[in-house]
């Protein structure tokens, strides 16, 4: 795609549409001449240079990458109109696009029926899911993995719910025995399962928790904000294929959250929440004397805690899905490249004398640490910090992130390491960009050199 060409076409298309309503005189208070704008724009672009190169495969740090050009064109084109998807009179076209895009997400997860919408983030999407959980089971708390995203503890506090962190096993997944102990108390109404923790990329065993939850009469919410699109690789052939059981079981969960602004190639912010039972919409019931008047159809604001939401986000997702649909042959190919890259790098690390694998990647997150002698947590922590800093300097930079592993988690995976501290920072790389597949060897060679100097 020629981005500049299509952005030019976008401005012409919207201007042609605007011209059908007749001419008018823009107000002089809004006028800015090009010379003045040019000076400010030059300062603006100079300041934007203070960023890491999220677009480049040598950036292998956090869950950051540029949106697909189709998403950029879709977002900016709709933004020229600036629709608001709260009510149908604020964005009739983009509201329809949102419904269609959300329906494709529901189909991807195997839902036969659904109620859902886009949100500005996974945090807000999870807040909505936990809000419904509270309304269905008042007075009962939320159980979630100790490695689940911190948003769950935070949103429980916002909603006045008790949060019950559940310990994880030696792969970072929710421990079933510990979960059953919590459920026996009768204090939990909903279990949150994470299909792709943001630290390790660990996948909770959804298929094993569902019958346990049913026995105890609790609901199941799946936080698939990061990992949800990996369901497209469930049962796939080749090294990128994932065990299908936990992913297929998501269709039986009561609610799901997924972030298209992660693996869905969208700009921030584009999250989504889905409920299997459309009847939960009754908990959103409210009225507004100046909204919801142009149509008897359901307005998206009637099933959302948020009010104003950018219709441009829905437009971007809809346009992207027309070209790269959420299917194994569409977006699945994009995720497969990152998954293969993670597995390839894990193999290289396992064969390395300078680096050690913390644990095998389940999705596209690789965790590892420098081999130090003697093997102590303090030594690993210091060496990881030095590599992180050194990697970003010099003529051939690489950009990583770190993850703090506590003493118990480290001992479960590497019992030979001397636990002379409460924990240690290890190195963490997220290979979200499909281009990473062609750069793994380079990244590995660079990291081995840095580890040798550390």
Order of alpha helices (4+ residues) and beta strands (2+ residues): alpha-alpha-alpha-alpha-beta-alpha-beta-alpha-beta-alpha-beta-alpha-beta-alpha-beta-beta-alpha-alpha-beta-beta-alpha-beta-alpha-beta-alpha
